[in-house]
Amino acid sequence: MIEQIAAQPAWFWLCFGGLLLIAELLGTGGYLLWTGTAAIVVVLITWIFPTMGWELQGTLFAVLTLLSAIAWRSWLRHRPRQTSDKALNQKNHQLIGMRTRLITDTENGFGRVKLADGSWRVHCNQELPANTEVEVIAVDGITLKVKPVLHQP
């Protein structure tokens, strides 16, 4: 078996890299992606230079694995962040800036609006009648802070 691997090292690296990439597909969260990619690069280099010894192939695999993982980490650290990431799972924070109309009069500053997928409790610093257009300016727990929208002629 070892003789066959030594005679055809490219096939060994191809199978090894393929197994690592298949294992990555099963859900390891990125840990095996760069190791599998390094093995595939070793396949390409081994096909170009078939007389390369197994010691050099193993060293090349280790170095490529480290370099690819470091490059990936560096790219993740320096990539531009999307502003939507901060409020991804916070539906109420995604509502800031949206406009809607009150469905009830405000009493003591509190009222209700229909927004997105439901009815929300709102608070305004002034009393407003139903059907007044308001804009969400902040979120306080499950209460949306709103201000009336002033229409300019």
C-alpha positions in Angstrom: 0.0 0.0 0.0 2.8 2.4 0.9 4.6 1.5 -2.3 1.5 2.4 -4.3 1.2 5.8 -2.5 4.9 6.5 -3.1 4.5 5.6 -6.8 1.5 7.8 -7.3 1.7 10.7 -4.7 -0.7 13.0 -6.7 -3.5 10.5 -6.4 -2.9 10.3 -2.6 -3.1 14.1 -2.3 -6.1 14.2 -4.5 -8.0 11.6 -2.4 -6.9 13.2 0.8 -7.9 16.7 -0.3 -11.2 15.4 -1.6 -12.0 13.7 1.7 -11.2 16.8 3.6 -13.4 18.9 1.4 -16.2 16.3 1.7 -15.8 16.4 5.4 -16.1 20.2 5.3 -19.4 19.8 3.4 -20.7 17.8 6.4 -20.5 20.9 8.5 -17.2 21.6 10.2 -17.6 25.3 9.8 -14.6 26.1 7.7 -11.9 24.2 9.6 -11.2 21.7 6.9 -11.7 24.0 3.9 -8.2 25.4 3.9 -6.6 22.1 4.7 -8.4 20.5 1.8 -7.5 23.3 -0.5 -3.8 23.0 0.5 -4.0 19.3 -0.4 -5.4 20.1 -3.8 -2.6 22.7 -4.5 -0.1 20.0 -3.5 -1.7 17.7 -6.1 -1.1 20.4 -8.8 2.5 20.9 -7.7 3.1 17.1 -7.6 1.8 16.7 -11.1 4.0 19.5 -12.3 7.1 18.1 -10.4 6.5 14.3 -10.1 10.0 13.6 -8.7 9.3 15.6 -5.5 10.0 13.6 -2.4 7.3 12.8 0.2 9.1 14.8 2.8 8.9 17.9 0.7 5.3 17.2 -0.2 4.4 17.0 3.5 6.2 20.1 4.3 4.6 21.9 1.4 1.2 20.7 2.6 1.8 22.0 6.1 3.1 25.4 4.9 0.2 25.8 2.5 -2.3 24.9 5.2 -0.9 27.6 7.5 -0.6 30.2 4.8 -4.2 29.7 3.6 -5.6 29.8 7.1 -3.6 33.0 7.9 -4.7 34.6 4.7 -8.4 33.7 5.3 -8.2 35.1 8.9 -6.6 38.3 7.6 -9.3 38.7 4.9 -12.0 38.2 7.5 -10.5 40.8 9.8 -10.1 43.4 7.0 -13.3 42.9 5.0 -15.9 45.7 5.1 -18.7 45.0 7.5 -22.3 45.4 6.3 -24.4 47.7 8.5 -27.2 45.2 8.5 -25.1 42.7 10.4 -25.5 44.6 13.7 -29.3 44.2 13.7 -29.6 41.0 11.8 -31.6 39.1 14.4 -33.1 42.2 16.1 -36.3 42.9 14.2 -37.1 45.9 16.3 -33.8 47.6 15.6 -34.4 47.1 11.8 -37.5 49.3 12.2 -35.6 52.5 13.1 -36.2 55.1 10.4 -39.4 53.5 9.1 -42.6 55.5 8.7 -46.1 54.4 9.5 -49.4 55.7 10.8 -50.8 55.5 14.3 -53.7 53.1 14.6 -54.8 54.5 17.9 -54.7 57.9 19.6 -51.8 58.3 22.0 -52.8 58.3 25.7 -50.1 59.6 28.1 -47.7 59.4 25.2 -48.4 55.7 24.4 -50.2 54.3 21.3 -50.0 51.6 18.7 -48.9 51.3 15.1 -49.0 48.5 12.6 -45.5 47.9 11.3 -43.7 45.1 9.6 -45.3 41.9 10.8 -47.4 43.1 13.7 -48.8 45.7 16.0 -46.2 47.6 18.0 -46.5 49.8 21.2 -45.1 53.2 20.6 -44.2 56.2 22.8 -44.2 59.8 21.7 -43.4 62.9 23.7 -46.6 64.6 22.6 -50.3 63.5 22.2 -51.2 62.6 18.7 -54.4 61.5 17.1 -54.9 58.2 15.2 -53.8 58.2 11.6 -50.9 60.6 12.2 -47.8 59.7 10.3 -44.8 58.9 12.6 -41.2 57.8 12.2 -39.5 55.3 14.4 -36.4 57.0 16.0 -35.4 54.5 18.7 -36.3 51.3 20.4 -36.8 50.8 24.2 -37.4 47.1 24.9 -40.6 46.3 23.1 -41.7 49.9 22.8 -40.8 52.0 19.7 -40.0 55.6 20.3 -41.6 57.7 17.5 -41.8 61.3 16.4 -44.5 62.9 14.1 -43.5 63.4 10.5 -43.9 67.0 9.5 -44.9 67.4 5.9 -43.5 70.5 4.3 -45.4 72.3 1.5 
